[in-house]
Amino acid sequence: MGFLTTHVLDTASGVAASGVRIELYRCGETIPLRDVTTNEDGRVDGPILEKVDFSKGSYELHFHAGDYLKSKGHDLPDPAFLDVIVIRFGIAETDQHYHVPLLLSPYGYSTYRGS
């Protein structure tokens, strides 16, 4: 069985983004499957979706970027350009490792399927 991981890098500061709240949703559901916070390495302690819960479907990761950026002293307008970043992705192969990182700055972000 596969599993899902993520991490966040603060590309504006050149550091791992610790303290970012992340919620994981199955698309169409209103209650998160997981609600976690990144550690000092910008990672979540363990998979965000474990092998036992890993199933085919569409998911969303909600990264609470605005709160993180404010807490780190970034000079942001009110309201901030980026607040909650939603990345919608699909899991098609349940025997694979899916890694969905976020590279973050106050005015832009990127993601990719990592390993």
WOCORRA-V402097 format. One record per helix or strand of 2 or more residues. SS is the DSSP state (~ for helix, > for strand). FROM is the first residue (numbers start at 0). TO is the last residue. If there is no record, write none. Layout:
{{SS FROM TO} {SS FROM TO}}
This chain:
{{> 2 4} {> 6 9} {> 14 15} {> 20 25} {> 33 36} {~ 50 52} {> 56 63} {~ 64 70} {> 83 90} {> 96 104} {> 107 113}}
